[in-house]
């Protein structure tokens, strides 16, 4: 959910080449009864990033059940968009500048003006939605698109192939998480996003290449650097969600058959990640 994480995983044009010796952000977990594959996705990318590496495409094709962070059909429906907009906007009489420090609000205005927009363009929305808007603009400037993501590619493929598709959380739950964040936490997200936009080109070059090679330790160090300043936000946006998803994953395991779980890569790295939680339940872990 934290957009700075999505930014770190962007795939820039021309960096998707891979060799047979390279690993991928794909883990195989097996306990003798169940076989589960965890794939760390990119929440936006460039169109030439597809198809995905052969090992990912083949593992996906063999899997019977596909689990995603959310329900993309629900999120993209007219009702879902309306619900999101309603949750993201302040009521009449309130505005973004009332919930950010004067310095951070001025920085948002400066970025918008430099981008050719009005400084007040985002005044009606909450900080978390401002983060989406700022990130969307910055990535589009680099030829990337949040609407054409690895998540979306796999969702559409699962629907076409008539896979069993299971969302791990509803749109309503996602929005409740974001709208319940304190002003200080949302301001932190805005500040970090503006910092990362300032060095977007270097971030994308480094992390995209690391992603294609499966160099997860490099990525882990980058994406959790920000959380060191705000561990409570990491707990809310990553760890608590991982733990909330585990009963759903375990319930699907009882059905049998191969499971493919596609979630943002930040949910698969470090302590209390899905990889860590499943390994503690006796699964043998192998990065492919």
N, C-alpha and C positions, 0 to 999 in steps of 0.2 A: 504494500500500500504506500509506503514511503517513496515518493517519486524520485528522490535522489538515488535510490537503489535501482530503479528502472533505468535511469540515466546511465548509471555505471555499466549496465549490461548491453547498451546499444551496440548494434552491429553496423559498422561503417562500410560503405561500398568498397569492394576490393580487398577485404580482409578475411573473407570466408573460406579461403583455401585451406585444405587440411591434408595431412599425410596419414598413412596407415599406422605410423608410430605414435600419433598423437591421441590423447585421451579426450573424452567429451564430458559435458556436465550431465552425465547419465550414470546412475548407480543401479546395480543389480543386488537385490536383497533376497536371501533364501533361508528358510528354516527347516527344510525337509518336507514341509507340507505345502507352504505357499511360496510363490515367486512374485516379487513386486519390483517394479522398475520406477525409479524416481528421476524425473528429468527437470533440470533447472531452466526455466524459460526466460525469454527476453520479452518485456512488455511492449516493445516496439522495435522496428528494424527497418532495413531497406529491402526493397522487393527482390533484389538479386541474392538474398540470403537463403532462398528456397530453390530446390528441396533441401531438407535438413540432411545432415550426415547419414550415410547409409545405415549405420548401426542403430540410429534413432528411428529412422523410417521403418526398418525391418522389425525392430522390437515393438513399435507401435502397431504395426500390421498384425503381429502375432497375438497381441493382447486382446482380451475379451471385454474388459471393463476399463474405461478411461475416466480418471478423476481430475477435475479442474478446481481452481480456487473459487470460481463463481459461475453463475449461469449467464453466459453471454447473450443468449436469446432474451432472457429477462431484462438484462441491462440495456440492450439495444432497442427494446420495444418502445413504442410511444408512451406507454404507462411507466416503464422503467426510467426513461429519460425525464419524464415529468416529475417523477418521484425524486430523482437525483437533483434536478434543478430546484425543487421546493426545499430540499434539505440543505442545499448549498447556499441559498440566498438568505440574506438578513431580512427581517421584517421591516416595513416602512419606518423610517426614522432612525435606523441603525445603519452602520456602514463599516467597511474594512478598516478605515483609519481610526476607528474607536477601539480596535482590538489589536493593533500593532503599535510599537513604539514609534515616535515621530521619525526617528532615524531609519528604521526598517521601512516604514511607509514611504518615506522620501526616496529610498533606494528602489522600491517597487515602481514608483512614479517615474523615476529617472530611466529605468529600464524600458518601461512602456513608451515613453516619449522618444527614446533612442530607436525603438522598434517601429516608430511611425504611428503609434496609437495615442489616445488621450491619456493623460496621467491618471484620470479618474475612471478609466475603463473598467477596472475590477472592483470598484467601490461597493457594489451591491452584493458581492459574494464573500463567503467565509475564507479564511486563510488557506485551508486545505484545497479549496477549488482554485484559489489564486496560484497555488503550486502547480496544479494540473495545467492551467493556462500558460504559465511562464515556461514550463517544461515543454509543452506542446509547441510553442512558438520557437524555442531554442532548437529543438530537434528538427523542426521543419526547415529551419535555416540551413541545416546540414544535410538536407535531402532525406531525412527520416520521417516516419509517420507512425504515430501512436495507434492509429486505427488499423494498421497492417502489422500485427504482431505475431510472434511465434505462437502465443496462446490462441489467437484467432485462427491461425493456419491449422493448428491441430484440432480446434473445436469444429471447424468446417469439415475437416477430413473425417473426424469421428462421426459426424452426422451423416455424411455421404456414405460411409462404410457401414452404417447402421450398428455402430458399437453401442454398448451400454454406457451411457454418459451420466456421471454423478458429480454435481457441484458440491464442494465442501462447505460453502456458506452462501446464504442468500444475499441479494442486493440490500435488503433492509438491514441485515446484520452489518454489512460493510459500512453502510451510511451511519449506523448507530455508533460504530467504533470511531469514525472520523468526527462526527458532530459532538461526541462526548469528550474529545480532547480539550485540555485546558488551553486558554489563550497563549500561555507561555510555550506550550508544546507546539502549537500550530505556528507561532512566530519562529520557533527554532527551525521548523520545516521550511518556512519561507526563506530564512536567512541562509540555510545550508543550500537551498536550491539556487539562490542568487550567486553564492560562492562557486558552486559547481558550474553554473552557466559560464562564469568568467573563464574557466579553463576547460570548457566542453571539448574542444578539439583534441587536446592531449588525453583527456579522460577516455574518450571514445577510442582513440588509437590504441591505448594501452590495454583497456579492459576488453575491447572487442577481440583483440588478438589472443588475450589470455583465455577468453571464453571459448573461442574456436579450438584451442589446444587443451581445454579442460584443466587449465592451471588454476585450480580453485583456491589455493592458498593465497595467490596474488590478489584475486578478487575479494576474498574474505577480508584481507587486511584493509582493502580500500573501503568496502561498503560498511564495515563496522567501525571505521575510524570516527565517523560522525556520531555513532551511538555511544562512544566513550564519554562524550559530553552530556549525553542524555540517555542513560540506561533505562529509565522508566519508559521512554518512548519505544525502545527496542522491545521491552517486555509486552507493551500493549499491541504493537504493530506486527511483531514476529512471533515471540515465544508463546504468548497466550493463545494466539490463533493456531499455532502448531499443536498445542495440547488439546485445543477444542476439536481439532480435526481428527485426532487419533481414534476416538471411538467409532467414527464413521469409516475410517480406513479399516479398522479391525472387523467391523461388521461386514464390510465388503469381502474381506478375506475368508470369512466363514462360508461364503457362497462358492468358493473355489474358483479355479481359472486364473489365468495370468492377468495382473493388474498393472496399468501404466498410469502414473500420477504425474501430471504436469502442473508445476507451481513455480512462482518466481524463485530464482536461484537463492535469494537471501533466506528462504525457508529451509534450505538443505545444507547450510554451512554452519559449523560451530556447535557449541553446547546447546542442547535442547532443540536442535533442528530435527526435522522429520527423520533424517538419516540416523542421528544420534538416538532419538527416542525408539526407533525400531531396532537398532543394534542392541539396545538395553533389554529388549524383549527376546533376545536370542537369535536375531537374524544375522547371518554372515553377510558382510558388506564388501562389494567389489565395484570400483569405479571402472567403467568401460571406456 
